[in-house]
Amino acid sequence: MKPRIVFVKTPDPRGIVDTLTEGLSKSLSARNFEVKIVEPTKDNIQQVVNEIIEYRPLFTFDFNLDGLIFAEKDGQQKILADILGNIHVTWFLDDPMVHFAKLKSALQSNQLLYLTIDLDHGQWLGSMGKNVAFLAPGINPSDYPPPNVEKEFDVAFVGPVTDPDNIELSWKERFDDGLFSFAVELGRLLYRNPDMPVRFASGYLLSQFNQDFQQAMIKFQQEREAEFFQYLTEVTLYAMHLRRWNIIDSIEEFEINILGPVEGETKDNVVVYKHIINNSDIISFLSKTKIALLSHPPFIPTGLAYTVFMSLGSNTLTMVEERFSSRTFLVDGRDLVTYHPMDTVEIEGKIAYYLEEAPKEREAIAKQGRDTVFQNHTILQRGEFLANMLNDIIKRAEADSGNGKAESTEEKEADIPPEEKLN
């Protein structure tokens, strides 16, 4: 009998979950897994739970813990995987810290396998004693038009973008003086040091403050942990927008098309497409663009975000911030072009060079970038890696059981209570 896996698909306005789920399900089906996709809502949750129970999967899978289902057993909330005895796999597409409220509710379970796209994320989860594996993002080739699409635009910048002054004004209304000062200093530290993970940066900066403030921040983290990580998340977003706003504001000679919402007053050479946030719409726009200018969120120190692979697949010359740890995946000058985010003269100079002086070189790098991701970084290949990982788990479970069989979910079916809910 084929091992079974259920993908728990949840709403995503960007459409990334849809395309990744489609690709992984195809890949796992080709590797002898039986796959089922469910889409829980608050109105159909009991029906979905019943489907999962009847299907008896060895694995359930979601993204960012958005599809984690809890059930009542013995008067306590438990993860459905704990009750059924299967393994729940969640793939964090950004920093797990962003999803800490959901993560905290799942930390007591040993039935979860966490996949991350950044080694720093894996180290953080591993320090909590969790099962973690690295799985880089990948594109779904079926999402992309042919590479001969006519180029209508010079430069596109993938947003969102917010004037950091607006963020500081909102903080002044919500934070006391100490929290405000620390947030601004931490954000600027991240801005100046793109490779520095926020958790490390926070600890380093805190050591520079007086003892009373250090103790107050430690107490903040210990007593209001979820709020503390939300605070760090806001600071990281502030650093991202500092960087993005500085880049956009520094470009003088070229029209910049921003994909996604913008908060703040931009210059006359900026054109905003605030409604282009869906994955397919961004791909369509980038495929008609000569240069895609990306600025990584500081949540991903390696810089290997999904957007980078997506941009490369769109056959546009992709300019990204230089990150040492991403060089084994993508080669500067061959697959893409890197820049230092603090050097705005370099950024505009490279845009001018590839638009005006070296269009053939630009086209060659764009083609090679597309070829590289289509050959080495597709979601179908990530699915093969995932299949190998899951098969290894099955083999270990069989070896650990006395008769070569793991406990059946059939034996636990009677324990499922009548009421479940989606977290």
C-alpha positions as CSV (number, residue, x, y, z in Angstrom):
1,M,0.0,0.0,0.0
2,K,1.3,3.4,-0.9
3,P,2.1,5.8,1.9
4,R,-0.5,8.5,2.2
5,I,-0.1,12.3,2.7
6,V,-2.7,15.0,3.1
7,F,-2.0,18.6,2.1
8,V,-3.9,21.0,4.2
9,K,-4.3,24.0,1.9
10,T,-5.1,27.4,3.5
11,P,-6.0,30.7,1.9
12,D,-3.1,32.8,0.6
13,P,-3.8,36.0,-1.3
14,R,-0.4,35.7,-3.0
15,G,-1.2,32.3,-4.5
16,I,2.2,30.9,-3.5
17,V,0.7,28.1,-1.3
18,D,-1.5,27.0,-4.3
19,T,1.3,26.7,-6.7
20,L,3.7,25.0,-4.2
21,T,1.0,22.5,-3.1
22,E,0.3,21.6,-6.7
23,G,4.0,21.0,-7.5
24,L,4.7,19.0,-4.4
25,S,1.6,16.9,-4.8
26,K,2.6,16.0,-8.4
27,S,6.1,15.2,-7.4
28,L,5.1,13.0,-4.4
29,S,2.5,11.2,-6.6
30,A,5.3,10.4,-9.0
31,R,7.3,9.0,-6.1
32,N,4.7,6.4,-5.2
33,F,2.8,8.5,-2.5
34,E,-0.9,8.6,-2.4
35,V,-1.9,12.3,-2.1
36,K,-5.0,14.1,-1.0
37,I,-5.6,17.8,-0.8
38,V,-8.1,19.3,1.7
39,E,-9.1,23.0,2.2
40,P,-10.5,23.5,5.7
41,T,-12.6,26.5,6.5
42,K,-14.5,27.4,9.7
43,D,-17.6,26.0,8.1
44,N,-16.3,22.6,6.9
45,I,-13.7,21.8,9.6
46,Q,-15.6,18.7,10.9
47,Q,-16.0,17.4,7.4
48,V,-12.3,17.9,6.7
49,V,-11.3,16.1,9.9
50,N,-13.6,13.2,9.1
51,E,-11.9,13.0,5.6
52,I,-8.5,12.9,7.2
53,I,-9.5,10.2,9.7
54,E,-11.1,8.1,6.9
55,Y,-8.0,8.5,4.7
56,R,-5.6,7.4,7.4
57,P,-2.5,9.3,6.2
58,L,1.0,8.7,7.5
59,F,1.7,12.4,7.0
60,T,-0.2,15.7,6.9
61,F,1.5,18.8,5.4
62,D,0.9,22.6,5.6
63,F,2.7,25.9,5.2
64,N,3.6,28.2,8.1
65,L,1.5,26.1,10.5
66,D,-1.6,27.7,9.0
67,G,-3.2,24.3,8.5
68,L,-2.6,22.8,12.0
69,I,-5.7,21.3,13.4
70,F,-6.4,20.9,17.1
71,A,-8.9,18.6,18.8
72,E,-10.2,18.1,22.3
73,K,-9.1,15.0,24.1
74,D,-9.3,14.2,27.8
75,G,-10.3,17.9,28.3
76,Q,-7.2,19.2,26.7
77,Q,-6.5,20.7,23.2
78,K,-4.1,18.4,21.3
79,I,-2.8,18.5,17.7
80,L,-4.7,16.1,15.5
81,A,-1.4,14.4,14.5
82,D,-0.8,13.6,18.2
83,I,-4.2,11.9,18.4
84,L,-4.0,10.1,15.1
85,G,-0.3,9.1,15.5
86,N,0.8,10.5,12.1
87,I,3.6,13.0,11.4
88,H,2.6,16.6,10.6
89,V,5.1,18.5,8.3
90,T,5.1,22.2,8.1
91,W,7.2,24.3,5.7
92,F,8.1,27.8,6.9
93,L,8.4,30.0,3.9
94,D,9.8,32.8,6.1
95,D,11.1,33.2,9.6
96,P,9.2,30.9,12.1
97,M,9.4,33.8,14.5
98,V,6.7,35.6,12.5
99,H,4.4,32.7,13.3
100,F,5.4,32.4,16.9
101,A,1.8,32.4,18.3
102,K,1.0,29.3,16.3
103,L,4.4,27.8,16.9
104,K,4.2,28.1,20.7
105,S,1.0,26.1,20.7
106,A,2.7,23.3,18.8
107,L,6.0,23.1,20.7
108,Q,4.9,20.4,23.1
109,S,4.2,18.0,20.2
110,N,6.8,15.5,19.0
111,Q,4.7,14.6,15.9
112,L,5.9,17.7,13.9
113,L,8.7,18.0,11.4
114,Y,9.6,21.6,10.6
115,L,11.1,22.5,7.2
116,T,12.8,25.9,6.9
117,I,14.3,27.8,4.0
118,D,17.1,29.4,6.1
119,L,19.8,27.7,8.2
120,D,19.3,30.4,11.0
121,H,15.7,29.4,11.3
122,G,16.6,25.8,11.6
123,Q,19.2,26.5,14.3
124,W,16.6,28.5,16.3
125,L,14.0,25.7,16.1
126,G,16.7,23.1,16.7
127,S,17.8,24.9,19.9
128,M,14.2,24.1,21.2
129,G,14.8,20.4,20.6
130,K,12.6,20.3,17.5
131,N,12.9,18.1,14.4
132,V,14.1,20.4,11.6
133,A,15.2,20.0,8.0
134,F,16.3,22.5,5.4
135,L,14.3,22.7,2.2
136,A,15.0,25.6,-0.2
137,P,12.2,27.2,-2.1
138,G,11.5,26.2,-5.7
139,I,9.4,27.4,-8.7
140,N,6.6,25.6,-10.4
141,P,7.6,25.6,-14.1
142,S,3.9,25.6,-15.2
143,D,3.5,29.1,-13.8
144,Y,5.8,30.8,-16.3
145,P,5.3,32.1,-19.8
146,P,7.8,31.2,-22.6
147,P,11.1,33.2,-22.4
148,N,10.4,35.2,-25.6
149,V,7.8,37.6,-24.0
150,E,8.4,41.2,-25.2
151,K,10.0,43.5,-22.6
152,E,7.8,46.5,-22.0
153,F,9.3,47.8,-18.7
154,D,12.8,48.8,-17.7
155,V,12.9,48.2,-14.0
156,A,10.5,46.6,-11.5
157,F,10.8,46.5,-7.7
158,V,8.9,43.9,-5.8
159,G,7.2,45.5,-2.7
160,P,5.6,46.2,-0.4
161,V,7.3,49.5,0.5
162,T,6.7,51.8,3.4
163,D,8.3,55.1,4.4
164,P,10.1,54.2,7.7
165,D,9.2,57.6,9.1
166,N,5.6,56.4,9.2
167,I,6.6,53.3,11.2
168,E,8.5,55.4,13.7
169,L,5.5,57.7,14.1
170,S,3.2,54.8,14.9
171,W,5.8,53.4,17.4
172,K,5.9,56.7,19.3
173,E,2.2,56.3,19.9
174,R,2.5,52.7,21.1
175,F,6.0,52.2,22.7
176,D,7.5,53.8,25.8
177,D,10.8,55.7,25.3
178,G,13.0,52.6,26.0
179,L,11.2,50.3,23.6
180,F,11.1,52.9,21.0
181,S,14.8,53.7,21.2
182,F,15.8,50.1,21.2
183,A,13.5,49.3,18.2
184,V,15.0,52.1,16.1
185,E,18.6,51.2,17.0
186,L,18.0,47.5,16.3
187,G,16.3,48.3,13.0
188,R,19.2,50.4,11.9
189,L,21.7,47.7,13.0
190,L,19.9,45.2,10.8
191,Y,19.8,47.8,8.0
192,R,23.6,48.2,8.1
193,N,24.2,44.4,8.5
194,P,22.0,42.5,6.0
195,D,23.4,39.1,7.0
196,M,22.8,39.4,10.7
197,P,19.8,37.4,12.1
198,V,17.5,39.5,14.2
199,R,17.7,37.3,17.3
200,F,21.5,37.6,17.3
201,A,21.4,41.3,16.6
202,S,18.9,41.8,19.4
203,G,21.1,40.1,21.9
204,Y,24.2,41.9,20.7
205,L,22.6,45.4,20.9
206,L,21.0,44.7,24.2
207,S,24.5,44.1,25.7
208,Q,25.3,47.7,24.9
209,F,22.4,49.1,27.0
210,N,22.5,49.7,30.8
211,Q,21.8,46.9,33.2
212,D,18.3,48.1,34.2
213,F,17.1,48.1,30.6
214,Q,18.7,44.7,29.9
215,Q,16.8,43.2,32.8
216,A,13.5,44.9,31.7
217,M,13.9,43.4,28.2
218,I,14.7,39.9,29.6
219,K,11.6,40.1,31.7
220,F,9.6,41.2,28.7
221,Q,10.7,38.1,26.8
222,Q,10.2,35.7,29.7
223,E,6.7,37.0,30.7
224,R,5.3,38.0,27.4
225,E,7.1,35.8,24.9
226,A,4.6,36.1,22.0
227,E,4.5,39.9,22.3
228,F,8.3,40.0,22.4
229,F,8.7,38.1,19.2
230,Q,6.0,40.2,17.6
231,Y,8.1,43.2,18.7
232,L,11.1,41.7,16.9
233,T,9.0,41.0,13.9
234,E,8.0,44.7,13.7
235,V,11.6,45.8,14.0
236,T,12.7,43.5,11.3
237,L,9.9,44.8,9.0
238,Y,11.1,48.3,9.8
239,A,14.7,47.4,8.8
240,M,13.3,45.9,5.5
241,H,11.4,49.1,4.7
242,L,14.4,51.3,5.7
243,R,16.4,49.4,3.1
244,R,13.7,49.4,0.4
245,W,12.8,53.1,0.9
246,N,16.4,54.1,0.7
247,I,17.0,52.2,-2.5
248,I,13.8,53.5,-4.2
249,D,14.4,57.1,-3.0
250,S,18.0,57.1,-4.3
251,I,17.3,56.2,-7.9
252,E,17.0,59.3,-10.0
253,E,17.5,58.5,-13.7
254,F,15.1,55.6,-14.3
255,E,11.5,54.8,-13.9
256,I,10.8,52.3,-11.1
257,N,7.7,50.2,-11.2
258,I,6.8,49.0,-7.7
259,L,4.7,45.9,-7.5
260,G,2.5,45.9,-4.4
261,P,1.3,48.6,-2.0
262,V,3.3,51.7,-1.1
263,E,2.8,53.8,2.1
264,G,4.4,57.3,1.8
265,E,5.1,59.9,-0.7
266,T,7.4,58.7,-3.6
267,K,9.2,60.7,-6.2
268,D,7.9,61.3,-9.7
269,N,9.9,58.5,-11.3
270,V,8.1,55.9,-9.2
271,V,5.0,54.1,-10.6
272,V,3.0,52.1,-8.1
273,Y,1.0,49.0,-9.1
274,K,-0.6,48.4,-5.7
275,H,-2.9,45.6,-6.7
276,I,-0.1,43.4,-8.1
277,I,0.5,41.1,-5.2
278,N,-0.6,37.7,-6.5
279,N,2.2,35.3,-7.6
280,S,0.9,34.9,-11.1
281,D,0.5,38.7,-11.6
282,I,4.0,39.4,-10.4
283,I,5.4,36.7,-12.7
284,S,3.5,38.1,-15.6
285,F,4.8,41.6,-14.9
286,L,8.4,40.5,-14.4
287,S,8.4,38.5,-17.6
288,K,7.8,41.8,-19.4
289,T,10.5,43.6,-17.5
290,K,14.2,44.0,-18.3
291,I,15.5,44.2,-14.7
292,A,13.9,43.0,-11.5
293,L,15.3,44.8,-8.4
294,L,14.8,42.9,-5.2
295,S,15.5,43.7,-1.6
296,H,15.5,40.7,0.7
297,P,13.5,40.8,3.9
298,P,16.0,40.6,6.8
299,F,13.9,37.6,8.1
300,I,16.0,35.5,5.6
301,P,19.7,36.0,6.3
302,T,20.8,33.7,3.4
303,G,18.6,35.7,0.9
304,L,17.2,32.5,-0.5
305,A,13.6,33.7,-0.5
306,Y,11.0,32.3,-2.9
307,T,10.8,35.7,-4.7
308,V,14.4,35.4,-5.9
309,F,13.8,32.0,-7.6
310,M,10.5,33.3,-8.9
311,S,12.2,36.4,-10.4
312,L,14.9,34.3,-12.1
313,G,12.3,32.0,-13.6
314,S,10.6,35.1,-15.2
315,N,13.6,35.6,-17.5
316,T,14.4,39.0,-16.2
317,L,17.8,40.1,-15.1
318,T,17.5,39.8,-11.3
319,M,19.4,42.2,-9.0
320,V,19.6,41.1,-5.4
321,E,21.6,42.0,-2.3
322,E,24.8,40.1,-2.0
323,R,24.7,37.2,0.5
324,F,27.7,35.0,1.1
325,S,25.6,31.9,2.0
326,S,23.6,32.0,-1.3
327,R,26.6,31.5,-3.6
328,T,26.3,27.8,-3.7
329,F,22.9,28.1,-5.2
330,L,23.3,31.1,-7.6
331,V,26.4,32.6,-9.1
332,D,26.8,36.4,-9.3
333,G,27.4,37.6,-12.9
334,R,26.1,34.3,-14.3
335,D,22.6,33.7,-12.9
336,L,22.0,37.1,-11.4
337,V,23.6,40.4,-10.4
338,T,24.3,41.3,-6.8
339,Y,24.6,44.7,-5.1
340,H,25.4,46.0,-1.6
341,P,22.2,47.6,-0.2
342,M,24.1,50.5,1.4
343,D,25.7,51.5,-1.9
344,T,23.0,53.3,-3.8
345,V,25.5,54.6,-6.4
346,E,26.4,51.1,-7.2
347,I,22.8,50.1,-7.6
348,E,21.9,52.9,-10.1
349,G,25.2,52.4,-11.9
350,K,24.5,48.7,-12.5
351,I,21.0,49.5,-13.7
352,A,22.4,52.0,-16.1
353,Y,25.1,49.6,-17.3
354,Y,22.7,46.7,-18.0
355,L,20.0,48.9,-19.6
356,E,22.1,51.2,-21.7
357,E,25.6,49.7,-22.2
358,A,25.2,46.0,-22.1
359,P,21.8,44.8,-23.2
360,K,23.2,41.6,-24.7
361,E,24.9,40.7,-21.4
362,R,21.7,41.5,-19.6
363,E,19.7,39.1,-21.8
364,A,22.4,36.4,-21.4
365,I,22.3,36.6,-17.6
366,A,18.5,36.6,-17.5
367,K,18.5,33.5,-19.8
368,Q,21.1,31.7,-17.7
369,G,19.2,32.6,-14.5
370,R,16.0,31.1,-15.9
371,D,17.8,28.0,-17.1
372,T,19.4,27.5,-13.7
373,V,16.2,27.6,-11.8
374,F,14.3,25.5,-14.3
375,Q,17.1,22.9,-14.2
376,N,18.0,22.9,-10.5
377,H,15.4,24.7,-8.4
378,T,11.9,23.6,-9.2
379,I,9.2,22.6,-6.7
380,L,9.2,19.2,-8.5
381,Q,12.8,18.6,-7.4
382,R,12.0,19.9,-3.9
383,G,9.2,17.3,-3.9
384,E,11.7,14.5,-4.7
385,F,13.9,15.6,-1.8
386,L,10.8,15.7,0.4
387,A,9.8,12.2,-0.7
388,N,13.2,10.8,0.2
389,M,12.9,12.5,3.6
390,L,9.5,11.0,4.3
391,N,10.6,7.6,3.1
392,D,13.5,7.7,5.5
393,I,11.0,8.4,8.3
394,I,8.9,5.5,7.3
395,K,12.0,3.1,7.2
396,R,13.1,4.3,10.7
397,A,9.6,3.8,12.1
398,E,9.4,0.3,10.7
399,A,12.9,-0.5,12.1
400,D,11.9,0.8,15.5
401,S,8.7,-1.2,15.7
402,G,8.8,-4.8,16.8
403,N,6.9,-6.2,13.9
404,G,8.0,-3.7,11.3
405,K,4.7,-1.8,11.3
406,A,4.0,1.6,12.9
407,E,0.8,1.9,15.0
408,S,-2.2,2.2,12.8
409,T,-4.3,5.3,12.8
410,E,-7.2,2.8,12.7
411,E,-6.5,1.9,16.3
412,K,-6.8,5.5,17.4
413,E,-9.9,6.4,15.4
414,A,-12.3,5.9,18.3
415,D,-10.4,8.5,20.3
416,I,-11.3,11.4,17.9
417,P,-13.8,13.7,19.6
418,P,-16.8,15.1,17.8
419,E,-15.6,18.6,17.7
420,E,-12.4,19.8,16.1
421,K,-11.3,23.3,15.1
422,L,-8.7,24.8,12.8
423,N,-6.0,27.0,14.4
